[in-house]
Amino acid sequence: MSNFLYISSINLYSGRNYVKLSFKEKSLWLVLGSLVLAFGYYFATALPGHGPSVGSGDVYRFAVAVIVVVVLQITGHILITIADRHTNTDECDQIIGLKGTRNGNFVLAIGVFLSLSTALLVEGNFAFTHVLLGFWILSH
């Protein structure tokens, strides 16, 4: 296997010892990377110079972004599982998951409020849809 799958973080005390990331941490980095890649491209192409309503081109770009995310995550998780078969979670992973879920729920609640406010203030459905989509992606 390549060194790409052996992601590790540096131990701040010694400077030379490395701690391997758990399966959950590798999975979260994979999810972050795939979302940034696919939806970063989507927002970069969909947002500039757009009218007030969502068009068929936007739906097509969104479908392509979703397909890219699914393919990247499936293949990435398969590669991570092949490289590191230890998928056990420890207490630290559980605490990180709980805090991440809590913070993600706060971000999503703020996004729903802002998207509903946008729907009241802006004509058409493009701004409402993309504010809600943006905050949904950020909440992950």
Phi, psi and chi 1 to 4 in degrees:
 res  aa     phi    psi   chi1   chi2   chi3   chi4
   1 MET       -  158.0  -82.6  -70.0  133.1      -
   2 SER   -81.6  167.4   69.0      -      -      -
   3 ASN   -72.6  -11.2  -72.1  -25.9      -      -
   4 PHE   -60.5  -37.3  171.9   74.3      -      -
   5 LEU   -81.5  -10.7  -63.1  175.5      -      -
   6 TYR   -99.3   62.5  -64.0  108.1      -      -
   7 ILE   -72.0  133.2  -59.9  170.9      -      -
   8 SER  -146.3  159.6   59.0      -      -      -
   9 SER  -112.8  153.1   59.9      -      -      -
  10 ILE   -81.8  141.7 -169.3  165.8      -      -
  11 ASN   -81.1  120.6 -173.9  -17.3      -      -
  12 LEU   -70.0  -20.1  -63.6  177.8      -      -
  13 TYR   -78.4  -43.8  -63.3  108.3      -      -
  14 SER  -101.9  -26.8   69.1      -      -      -
  15 GLY    82.4  -15.3      -      -      -      -
  16 ARG  -118.8  -26.7  -67.5 -178.4  -59.5  168.8
  17 ASN   -79.6  138.1  -63.6  -27.6      -      -
  18 TYR  -113.8  143.9  -70.4   93.6      -      -
  19 VAL  -111.2  123.5  178.3      -      -      -
  20 LYS   -72.4  141.1  -71.4 -179.8   69.4  172.5
  21 LEU   -73.1  149.1  -67.1  177.8      -      -
  22 SER   -76.1  168.7   67.4      -      -      -
  23 PHE   -58.0  -41.4  176.8   80.8      -      -
  24 LYS   -62.8  -42.7  180.0   77.8  171.6  175.0
  25 GLU   -65.8  -42.1  -70.4  171.2  -49.4      -
  26 LYS   -62.0  -39.8  -68.7  177.0 -173.9  177.3
  27 SER   -62.8  -42.6  172.9      -      -      -
  28 LEU   -65.9  -38.7  -69.3  172.6      -      -
  29 TRP   -64.9  -37.9  -80.2  109.1      -      -
  30 LEU   -63.7  -44.7  174.0   67.5      -      -
  31 VAL   -62.2  -45.4  169.0      -      -      -
  32 LEU   -60.0  -46.9  175.3   67.5      -      -
  33 GLY   -62.9  -42.8      -      -      -      -
  34 SER   -68.4  -38.0   64.6      -      -      -
  35 LEU   -67.4  -42.6  -72.1  173.6      -      -
  36 VAL   -64.0  -42.5  166.4      -      -      -
  37 LEU   -65.0  -54.6 -179.4   71.2      -      -
  38 ALA   -71.0  -50.6      -      -      -      -
  39 PHE   -81.8  -20.2  -75.5  102.7      -      -
  40 GLY   -62.4  -45.2      -      -      -      -
  41 TYR   -64.1  -41.9  175.3   76.6      -      -
  42 TYR   -59.4  -51.2  169.9   78.1      -      -
  43 PHE   -67.0  -34.2  -77.5  118.0      -      -
  44 ALA   -65.9  -30.9      -      -      -      -
  45 THR   -94.8  -25.3   57.8      -      -      -
  46 ALA   -88.4  -32.4      -      -      -      -
  47 LEU   -78.7  -42.5  -67.9 -177.1      -      -
  48 PRO   -64.5  129.8  -14.2   24.4      -      -
  49 GLY    57.1   55.3      -      -      -      -
  50 HIS  -114.7  153.0 -160.6  -79.2      -      -
  51 GLY   -77.3 -171.5      -      -      -      -
  52 PRO   -78.9  -14.9   26.3  -32.5      -      -
  53 SER  -122.4  155.6  -64.5      -      -      -
  54 VAL   -73.7  132.2  174.3      -      -      -
  55 GLY  -107.2  179.4      -      -      -      -
  56 SER   -68.2  -30.4   61.0      -      -      -
  57 GLY   -64.8  -35.6      -      -      -      -
  58 ASP   -67.6  -39.0  -61.3  -38.8      -      -
  59 VAL   -66.5  -40.3  174.0      -      -      -
  60 TYR   -63.1  -48.0  173.4   74.6      -      -
  61 ARG   -61.3  -38.2  -80.8 -168.3  -68.6  -92.6
  62 PHE   -65.0  -43.3  177.9   75.4      -      -
  63 ALA   -62.6  -40.8      -      -      -      -
  64 VAL   -64.7  -41.4  168.2      -      -      -
  65 ALA   -62.6  -41.3      -      -      -      -
  66 VAL   -65.0  -43.0  168.6      -      -      -
  67 ILE   -63.1  -41.7  -69.0  169.4      -      -
  68 VAL   -62.3  -44.0  167.0      -      -      -
  69 VAL   -60.9  -45.4  166.3      -      -      -
  70 VAL   -63.1  -46.7  168.5      -      -      -
  71 VAL   -64.4  -45.4  168.0      -      -      -
  72 LEU   -61.8  -42.2  -74.5  176.0      -      -
  73 GLN   -71.9  -38.3  -72.1 -172.5   15.2      -
  74 ILE   -65.1  -49.8  -72.3  173.7      -      -
  75 THR   -66.8  -38.7   56.1      -      -      -
  76 GLY   -64.1  -42.8      -      -      -      -
  77 HIS   -68.1  -34.4  -80.6   98.8      -      -
  78 ILE   -63.4  -45.2  -71.1  171.3      -      -
  79 LEU   -65.5  -41.0  -68.2  174.6      -      -
  80 ILE   -64.3  -41.1  -69.4  171.4      -      -
  81 THR   -65.9  -38.2  -56.0      -      -      -
  82 ILE   -66.6  -41.1  -69.9  170.7      -      -
  83 ALA   -74.1  -35.3      -      -      -      -
  84 ASP  -136.7  102.2 -175.8   14.6      -      -
  85 ARG   -82.4   -0.3  -63.6 -164.2 -175.4  -89.3
  86 HIS   -86.8   99.2  -57.7  -69.4      -      -
  87 THR  -106.5   16.2   59.3      -      -      -
  88 ASN   -70.1  144.3  -59.7  -24.9      -      -
  89 THR  -105.9  142.5   58.5      -      -      -
  90 ASP  -108.1 -174.6   57.6   -1.2      -      -
  91 GLU   -64.5  -36.3  -66.4  172.3    8.3      -
  92 CYS   -63.3  -43.0 -175.2      -      -      -
  93 ASP   -61.8  -39.3  -75.6  -21.4      -      -
  94 GLN   -67.0  -40.7  -68.2  173.8   -7.6      -
  95 ILE   -66.8  -42.7  -69.1  171.4      -      -
  96 ILE   -61.8  -41.3  -70.1  170.2      -      -
  97 GLY   -63.5  -41.6      -      -      -      -
  98 LEU   -66.3  -43.2  -70.6  172.2      -      -
  99 LYS   -67.5  -38.5  -72.1 -177.3  178.9 -176.5
 100 GLY   -64.7  -39.9      -      -      -      -
 101 THR   -64.8  -43.0  -60.0      -      -      -
 102 ARG   -61.1  -49.6 -178.7 -165.9   64.5 -167.7
 103 ASN   -66.1  -38.0  -65.7  -18.6      -      -
 104 GLY   -63.9  -37.0      -      -      -      -
 105 ASN   -66.8  -37.9  -71.9  -21.9      -      -
 106 PHE   -63.0  -45.5  -76.0  140.2      -      -
 107 VAL   -62.1  -42.6  169.4      -      -      -
 108 LEU   -65.5  -40.3 -173.9   59.2      -      -
 109 ALA   -64.2  -42.1      -      -      -      -
 110 ILE   -64.0  -40.6  -69.6  168.9      -      -
 111 GLY   -64.0  -39.9      -      -      -      -
 112 VAL   -64.5  -43.6  167.8      -      -      -
 113 PHE   -62.0  -45.6  173.5   75.0      -      -
 114 LEU   -67.8  -35.8  -69.9  176.9      -      -
 115 SER   -69.9  -38.1   64.6      -      -      -
 116 LEU   -66.1  -37.2  -69.1  173.8      -      -
 117 SER   -64.9  -39.6  -60.0      -      -      -
 118 THR   -64.1  -38.9  -57.7      -      -      -
 119 ALA   -63.1  -32.0      -      -      -      -
 120 LEU   -78.0  -28.9  -66.1  173.2      -      -
 121 LEU   -98.6  -23.6  -61.0  173.3      -      -
 122 VAL  -117.3  138.9  178.1      -      -      -
 123 GLU   -74.7  143.3 -179.8 -178.2  -22.3      -
 124 GLY    87.2  178.1      -      -      -      -
 125 ASN  -109.3   -0.1   62.1    2.0      -      -
 126 PHE   -66.3  -49.8 -177.2   80.2      -      -
 127 ALA   -64.7  -44.4      -      -      -      -
 128 PHE   -58.1  -48.4  162.4   75.1      -      -
 129 THR   -62.0  -43.2  -55.7      -      -      -
 130 HIS   -79.9  -27.9  -74.8   83.8      -      -
 131 VAL   -66.6  -44.4  167.9      -      -      -
 132 LEU   -64.1  -44.3 -173.6   59.7      -      -
 133 LEU   -63.2  -42.7  177.8   62.5      -      -
 134 GLY   -61.4  -44.6      -      -      -      -
 135 PHE   -71.4  -30.1  -84.6   95.3      -      -
 136 TRP   -65.3  -41.8  176.5   66.1      -      -
 137 ILE   -66.5  -42.9  -63.2  -61.7      -      -
 138 LEU   -63.3  -31.2  -76.6  176.3      -      -
 139 SER   -71.3  -16.8   72.8      -      -      -
 140 HIS   -79.3      -  -78.2  -70.3      -      -
